[in-house]
Amino acid sequence: MAYIPKQCDVLVIGGGPAGSSIATYLAQDGIDVVVLEKSEFPRNQVGESLIPHFWKFSDLLGVSKKIGQQGFLSKSGGITVWNGQIHQIKFSEYGYNRPGLHIERDIFDQLLLDHSISNGATVFNQVVVKKVDFSDSIWPKVLYTDKRGDSVEEGELRCQYVIDASGHSTFLANQMGTRLAVSSEMNFLSIWGYFVNSRYVGADRKSHHMEELKQNPPVTFVMSYEDGWIWHIVLREKTSVGLIVHTERTKGMNKEQRKIFFKQTCAKVPYLSTLLEPACLVEGSLQYRPDYSYYSSQICGENYYCIGDAAAFVDPIFSHGLQNAFYNAAVTALAVKESLKNNKKRARYSQLCESRMQQFYGFSRALSLGDFGCNGVNRTLVKSLMKSRPRLELELILVTAQMTNRSENFIQLAKEAGIWDDFSASAESGWSGNVSELEF
Ligand SMILES: Cc1cc2nc3c(=O)[nH]c(=O)nc-3n(C[C@H](O)[C@H](O)[C@H](O)COP(=O)(O)OP(=O)(O)OC[C@H]3O[C@@H](n4cnc5c(N)ncnc54)[C@H](O)[C@@H]3O)c2cc1C
C-alpha cells in the first residue's frame, strides 16, 4: 500500500472534476500536490450534461484528446418544453464547432483523476479528511482517516495550501460555519434515477429508440411541470431522469414513498411518460439531494481555497456545475502558483480569487433562480462579468435564458449592464414552436 507523505505543497480534498483539475494544473508546474479522496474510484456521480464551453478547460488541462477517445455521446444542443412552449437551441448556430456531451460521470471523473496522476499528482482513494487545523498559518495540518486495507488508521499531513474540492460535503464551509442556504420563495430538491431502454429526443425533435443513437444524435431534454422541472439525458446504455421538486411537495416522505412519487410522476408527465413507456427503472439507482442550493460567505483565505461544489451550488438547470468546477480550478491554480512563488502576495491573490469566484457563482445564481429570488448575488460583480465574458458564450447564455421563465433577474442585470440591447435580437432567436411540433 502506497505511503501517504507527511508533507506536501498543496493538499486537495476530493478527486472530483474540481479537485482533479487543480491537481493537474499544479502538477504540470512541478508543484508537489496530494489528493485525498474518500471514495474508491470510479464512483457514481450525477451531472451528465456538459455544455461546449468545457472544451476550453479540457484543452488547458491537455485532456481533450482522451475525452474524445472515450466516445461519450455528442449532443448538438437542447430542447425544452416549458409552460407549453417548445424551444430548441443548436450550439453550432452560435459558432461552436465542438459539441456538448452526455457523460457517464463515473468514467469521466476517473479519466480526469487518472490524467492528474499522469501529470504528476499523488492521489489516494479511500482516505477521508476529518479536520484541517489552521493554527499554524504557514503549515496547516490536515487530519485524515485512511480506510485502505484491513485496518482503519488516523494520520496527519502538513501543507502550505489546502484546496477544498469536497463537493456538496462542503467540508471547510462546514468546519468554518460559512455555509449558507440560498433562501428563496421556492426551495427545490432533487430526486433522480436511471432507466434502461428509454426512448430519447433527437435534434430532429422526434423520439427515437436507443439503437438509433449513432444515426440520430440526442439533445438534452428538459420539461417544466406542475411541481418543478425534469431532465431526460440519454447516455450510451442508460438514461438519467431527474425531478427538481419544490421541497414542500415531498415533505415528510420516507425513502419508499419518494420512490413511489418518482415513479408516478414519470408515468404521468406528458412526453416523459411516452419516452419512458418501454423503459425500466434500474433497481437501487434512485437518489435524493435535499440540501440543494447553497453558497459560502467566504471561499478563499490566505492558506485555503474552496472550489467547485464545495464553494456553492445552484439548481443545475443550465448545466453550470461542471463549468464552475473547471473555472474555479483554473483561477485557483493561478493564485496558488503565484502565491507559492511570492508568499507576501498570498493575501492579495486570495482576495482576487474570492471576488472572481463569487462573481461566477453569482452569475449562475442570477441565471438559474429567476423570480424565485437570488440572495447572495453581488449585482455589481455579476454585471461586470457580463461585460467581460466572451461574446460567443454570453450570446448562448442569453438565448438559453429565454428557454425557461427562470431568468428574469438575469435579463434585468443584462439590461442594467447595458448589454441587453446588443444581444436581444439573437437572445430571442433559437427555434420556438408549439408542442405539437414534437413527434413522439
Ligand atoms: C441533481 C443534480 C444534477 C446535476 N446536473 C448537472 C449537469 O447536468 N451538468 C453539470 O455541469 N452539473 C450538474 N450538476 C452539478 C455537478 O454534478 C457538480 O457541479 C460537479 O460534480 C462538481 O464537481 P466537484 O469536483 O466540485 O464535486 P464532486 O464531483 O462532488 O466531487 C467531490 C469529491 O470529494 C470527495 N469528498 C467529499 N468529502 C471528502 C472528504 N472529507 N475527504 C476526502 N474526499 C471527500 C467525494 O467523494 C467526491 O468524489 C448536477 C448536480 C445535481 C445535484
The ligand as an ORCA input file, in Angstrom:
! r2SCAN-3c Opt
* xyz 0 1
  C     -29.265     16.717     -9.281
  C     -28.057     17.313     -9.908
  C     -27.941     17.391    -11.293
  C     -26.796     17.972    -11.858
  N     -26.693     18.077    -13.223
  C     -25.605     18.680    -13.767
  C     -25.436     18.761    -15.183
  O     -26.255     18.249    -15.945
  N     -24.338     19.397    -15.664
  C     -23.392     19.946    -14.838
  O     -22.434     20.546    -15.333
  N     -23.511     19.838    -13.499
  C     -24.572     19.210    -12.955
  N     -24.663     19.074    -11.601
  C     -23.574     19.606    -10.771
  C     -22.337     18.716    -10.837
  O     -22.655     17.390    -10.543
  C     -21.310     19.254     -9.845
  O     -21.226     20.642    -10.017
  C     -19.928     18.622    -10.002
  O     -19.941     17.267     -9.672
  C     -18.948     19.372     -9.086
  O     -17.686     18.755     -9.102
  P     -16.790     18.806     -7.781
  O     -15.475     18.228     -8.170
  O     -16.860     20.144     -7.177
  O     -17.532     17.849     -6.737
  P     -17.817     16.284     -6.772
  O     -17.960     15.783     -8.150
  O     -18.963     16.075     -5.848
  O     -16.514     15.633     -6.126
  C     -16.210     15.825     -4.766
  C     -15.390     14.638     -4.286
  O     -14.948     14.904     -2.948
  C     -14.963     13.698     -2.226
  N     -15.020     14.036     -0.785
  C     -16.054     14.610     -0.120
  N     -15.736     14.781      1.183
  C     -14.461     14.344      1.342
  C     -13.569     14.246      2.452
  N     -13.938     14.669      3.668
  N     -12.343     13.710      2.265
  C     -11.954     13.273      1.023
  N     -12.767     13.337     -0.062
  C     -14.005     13.857      0.101
  C     -16.208     12.982     -2.732
  O     -16.134     11.579     -2.509
  C     -16.187     13.356     -4.224
  O     -15.577     12.362     -5.016
  C     -25.778     18.469    -11.014
  C     -25.882     18.353     -9.631
  C     -27.015     17.782     -9.072
  C     -27.116     17.679     -7.566
*
